Amino acid sequence: MIIDYKGQQQVVELKIWRGSEYNQRGEEQLMDYLDAYHLKRGYMISFNFNKKKQTGVKRISLGDKVLIEAVV
């Protein structure tokens, strides 16, 4: 999802949790979007329906990009 507000763009990736490998592919996909839009920061929200999930927000630095990832 691309949010364009007051001339600034933000990229937000929405995913359903389907395991670590699927999550990693989502991060890579978000990185591609950031490259395409010439942005340094992106957001990913993962919806996890597992009973023993770990929710929270973490910051991931990958090269010159920063991903803010939330698991809910």
N, C-alpha and C positions, 0 to 999 in steps of 0.2 A: 504494500500500500504506500503510495506517495502522498504525503501531506504537504500542501503548498499553502503557507499562511504568512501573510504580510511580506511576500517576496522571498521567504526562506523555505527550502524544501527539506523534509525529513523522510527517511525511508524506514518503514516498519514492516517486519516480516511476521506473519501470524502462522503458527504451526500447531498441530495436534501432536503431542508427545507419542512417538512410536519407537523409542529406543535411542541409544547414544549415537549409533551410526547415522540414523535418519536426522538426528539433531545436528550432527556435524555437517551433513550435506546442506541443511538449512542455513548454517553459518556461512558456508562457502557461497551459497546462492545470494545471501545478503551482501557478502563482499563484492560479488559481481555487480549487484545493483549499485553499490556505493561507487564502484569504478565508473559505471555508466553515467552516473549523475554527478561525478566529481565531488563526492562528499567524503568526509573523514570519520563520521560517526553515524551509526545505524542502530536500530532497535529490533529486538526479536522477542515476541511473546509466545511462549509455549504453553498450551493448555494440556495439563497432565491429569488424567482421570484415574491414575493408580491410587490405591488406598494408602500405600506407604511412600508417597512422593515426598520430595524435599522441595518446598517452595522457597522463593526468594529471588533476589536480584543480584546479578554479578556483572562485573566489568571485565571484558576480555580485550586485550591488546593484541592485534595481529598486524605486524609490520607498522605502517603509519596509520592504521585504522583502529577505531575503538568500537566494540559492540557492547551494547547494554542489553543483557538478556534476562528476562523475567520468566520464572516458571510459576504458573498459577494452577 
